[in-house]
């Protein structure tokens, strides 16, 4: 009898205690609610962080604290909310601008910067005062240290209106610091790559959009008879969108089209070997320059960049296809005779190849060049054929009905 009595007496206080806890919680909630609605909303922009936190997140160089930046951001947000006070928070219009660049549709157009540039900037001062001059042209050389003297001579033919950019295929960049101009140049170093590999990855049209003309040159060019500013004048005068300087006839000449004419400023057509030109307006007798010292207008380069293949790094065959980027090509592609160069034919990049089966490194590189030419021709022909068929058009030169 004692045990049931003990259990019964102990259960009553526990039940009463539970009820008191529930009652206290309800009262607390009600008081909290009444207390909360009795005061105005706390403005987060008026909050002040403890000094220890502020000092931790302070930018010691600028003196601007994260608190200041947050205050500015919250002030802007509250202002926007006030202007939309008649609408519910979930009805605030979202930004979505279909005419913005892909991926930037959720940004207001006024903040979108779709292009960039290669102009170096200072780490101090007013951003608007960074550039004392904005070069209008870009020249790139793909280089190895063995051609250092030759590149130094070439760069000196380009005025301050040119941004100088060196692509280093041998990984050696610091040795160039002996030249004053090198300290202002842009250096990109990736081992054993060609100029078209660099161009595809670092000369996107939206990156070089500030330049009227883009020179993409080899390292083994003699420039004794060349002046870049005079070259630009002739290119503009004759309306050339894609061009190159004439080549000294006695050295490094492959095509008659690129041979310098001594009696004119510019030429756009030539006579090649018999049977090589079925159409006088097509390569190699017109609408043709080589890829060793090519110069592109901004608009032409935007097209050519898209035609460069990621895996076909030597660019062989590209020179025969450049005509597809300008119209009419036989009038807008030409050779500038009055500003001419010498192709020295130094196999520097070729020697970066790998010796296999007793063959010299350059032989493997040359074999790859020829292979790429065939691959590029096939890809271009297949792409054009597919386009015409998709449009329901009989492809040109097709024998099908």
SVG drawing of the C-alpha trace seen along z (x, -y; Angstrom):
<svg xmlns="http://www.w3.org/2000/svg" viewBox="-2 -62 73 64">
<polyline fill="none" stroke="black" stroke-width="0.4" points="0.0,0.0 2.9,-2.4 4.3,-2.3 1.2,-3.4 0.7,-6.2 4.2,-7.5 3.8,-7.4 0.5,-9.2 1.8,-12.0 4.9,-12.7 2.9,-13.0 0.8,-16.0 3.6,-18.5 5.2,-17.5 1.9,-18.1 1.5,-21.5 5.0,-22.4 4.4,-21.6 1.3,-23.7 3.2,-26.7 5.9,-26.4 3.3,-26.4 1.5,-29.3 4.7,-31.3 5.7,-30.7 2.3,-31.9 2.5,-35.0 6.1,-35.6 5.1,-35.4 2.2,-37.8 4.3,-40.3 7.1,-40.1 4.7,-40.7 3.1,-43.7 6.6,-45.0 7.8,-44.7 4.9,-46.5 5.2,-49.4 8.6,-50.5 9.5,-51.7 11.5,-49.4 15.2,-49.4 17.1,-50.9 20.1,-48.6 22.0,-51.5 22.1,-53.0 23.7,-50.0 27.3,-50.3 29.6,-47.3 32.0,-46.9 35.3,-48.7 37.2,-45.4 35.2,-44.1 35.4,-47.3 39.2,-47.4 39.4,-43.8 37.5,-44.4 39.0,-47.8 41.0,-48.4 44.0,-50.0 45.3,-51.4 42.1,-53.3 40.7,-53.9 37.2,-52.7 35.5,-50.4 33.2,-47.6 30.7,-49.2 30.7,-52.3 30.2,-50.2 27.4,-48.3 25.7,-51.5 25.9,-52.8 24.4,-49.6 21.6,-49.4 20.8,-53.1 20.3,-52.4 18.2,-49.3 16.0,-51.2 15.6,-54.0 14.5,-51.5 12.1,-49.9 10.6,-53.3 9.9,-54.1 8.1,-50.9 6.2,-51.1 2.9,-50.6 3.9,-47.2 4.5,-44.0 8.1,-43.0 7.7,-40.0 6.3,-42.2 9.4,-44.3 10.2,-44.0 13.2,-41.9 15.9,-43.0 16.1,-40.9 17.4,-42.5 17.4,-40.2 19.6,-42.6 22.4,-42.3 25.3,-40.0 24.6,-36.3 24.8,-35.7 24.4,-39.3 20.7,-39.6 20.1,-40.2 22.2,-43.3 21.0,-46.9 22.4,-47.9 24.2,-50.9 26.6,-48.7 27.4,-46.2 30.9,-46.5 31.0,-44.0 34.5,-44.8 37.9,-45.2 41.3,-46.4 45.0,-45.7 45.9,-49.1 47.9,-48.7 46.5,-50.6 48.1,-52.1 47.5,-50.9 47.0,-54.4 45.4,-57.8 42.2,-58.6 41.2,-55.9 40.2,-58.6 43.8,-59.9 45.6,-56.5 46.1,-56.7 48.2,-59.6 47.9,-58.0 45.6,-55.3 47.4,-53.3 45.2,-52.9 47.1,-49.8 48.4,-46.5 51.4,-44.5 52.2,-41.0 55.3,-39.0 55.7,-35.3 59.3,-35.1 62.2,-33.1 65.2,-34.6 67.4,-33.7 65.6,-36.4 66.0,-39.1 68.1,-41.5 65.8,-41.1 62.7,-41.8 64.3,-44.9 65.0,-46.3 61.4,-45.5 59.7,-47.0 61.6,-50.3 59.7,-50.6 56.4,-51.0 55.5,-54.3 53.9,-54.9 50.5,-54.6 51.1,-50.8 50.7,-48.5 53.5,-45.9 52.7,-42.3 55.1,-39.5 54.1,-35.8 57.1,-33.8 57.2,-30.2 60.4,-29.4 59.4,-30.6 62.2,-33.2 60.8,-36.6 63.1,-38.4 66.0,-38.6 63.9,-41.1 64.0,-43.7 67.2,-45.2 65.1,-47.0 63.2,-50.0 60.2,-49.3 59.9,-45.8 59.0,-47.2 55.9,-48.7 55.1,-45.7 52.6,-43.0 54.3,-39.6 52.5,-36.2 54.5,-33.0 53.4,-29.5 55.9,-26.9 56.1,-25.6 53.0,-27.3 52.4,-29.1 51.1,-32.6 47.7,-31.3 47.4,-29.4 48.1,-32.6 45.9,-34.7 42.9,-32.4 43.2,-32.6 44.4,-36.1 43.2,-38.3 39.5,-37.8 37.8,-40.5 36.2,-42.0 39.7,-42.2 41.3,-44.1 38.3,-46.1 40.1,-49.4 42.6,-48.9 41.9,-49.9 44.5,-47.5 46.1,-44.3 49.5,-43.2 50.2,-39.4 53.8,-38.9 56.5,-36.3 59.9,-36.9 62.2,-36.5 61.3,-39.6 63.8,-42.2 62.3,-45.7 65.0,-48.0 62.6,-49.4 59.4,-49.5 57.7,-52.2 54.5,-51.2 52.8,-54.7 53.4,-55.0 52.1,-51.5 48.8,-52.4 48.4,-55.5 48.7,-53.3 46.3,-50.7 43.7,-53.3 44.3,-55.0 43.7,-51.8 40.9,-50.5 42.7,-47.3 41.0,-45.2 43.6,-42.4 47.1,-43.1 50.9,-42.5 54.0,-44.3 55.7,-43.3 58.5,-40.7 62.0,-41.3 62.0,-39.2 65.3,-37.4 64.6,-36.0 62.1,-33.7 59.5,-34.1 56.8,-31.4 54.1,-33.1 54.2,-35.6 51.4,-37.5 53.5,-38.6 56.5,-39.6 57.2,-43.3 56.6,-45.5 59.0,-48.4 56.8,-50.6 53.6,-51.0 52.3,-51.6 50.0,-48.6 49.0,-45.6 46.0,-43.3 46.4,-40.8 49.2,-38.9 50.0,-36.1 51.1,-32.8 52.2,-29.7 50.1,-28.4 47.0,-26.6 47.1,-27.8 44.4,-30.4 41.1,-29.2 39.5,-32.5 41.6,-35.7 39.7,-37.0 40.6,-34.0 43.8,-32.9 46.7,-32.6 46.3,-35.3 44.0,-37.7 42.3,-38.0 45.4,-36.5 48.2,-37.3 50.4,-35.0 50.2,-34.4 53.8,-35.4 53.2,-39.2 49.4,-39.7 47.6,-42.9 43.9,-42.9 41.4,-45.7 39.3,-45.5 36.2,-44.2 38.2,-41.7 39.8,-40.3 36.4,-39.8 35.6,-37.4 39.0,-35.7 39.2,-35.0 36.1,-32.9 37.5,-31.0 40.7,-30.0 40.5,-26.4 41.5,-25.6 43.5,-22.5 45.0,-23.6 47.7,-25.8 50.0,-26.4 47.3,-28.2 48.3,-26.5 45.4,-27.0 44.1,-30.0 45.6,-32.4 43.5,-30.9 40.4,-31.3 40.9,-34.9 38.9,-36.1 35.7,-34.8 35.9,-37.6 35.8,-40.6 33.7,-41.5 34.8,-42.1 37.9,-40.2 39.9,-40.9 39.6,-44.7 40.1,-44.6 43.0,-42.2 46.4,-43.3 50.1,-43.7 51.7,-47.1 54.8,-47.4 56.0,-50.8 56.6,-49.4 58.4,-46.2 60.2,-43.5 62.5,-40.6 61.6,-37.1 64.7,-35.8 63.4,-32.2 64.9,-31.4 63.4,-28.1 63.4,-29.1 59.9,-27.8 60.4,-24.7 63.4,-23.8 61.0,-23.6 59.6,-20.4 60.5,-16.8 63.1,-14.7 61.6,-11.2 63.0,-8.3 66.2,-10.1 64.3,-13.1 65.2,-16.7 62.7,-18.5 61.7,-20.9 60.7,-18.0 58.0,-16.9 56.8,-20.4 56.6,-20.8 54.8,-17.5 52.2,-18.7 51.8,-21.9 50.9,-20.0 48.5,-17.7 46.7,-20.7 46.3,-22.3 44.4,-19.3 42.3,-19.0 41.3,-22.7 40.4,-22.5 38.2,-19.5 36.5,-21.2 35.8,-24.4 34.4,-22.5 32.2,-20.3 30.9,-23.3 29.9,-25.2 28.3,-22.1 26.2,-21.5 25.1,-25.2 23.9,-25.1 22.1,-21.8 20.4,-23.0 19.2,-26.0 17.9,-23.8 20.5,-25.1 22.6,-23.0 26.2,-23.6 28.4,-25.4 30.5,-23.2 28.2,-20.3 27.5,-17.8 24.2,-16.7 20.9,-17.9"/>
</svg>
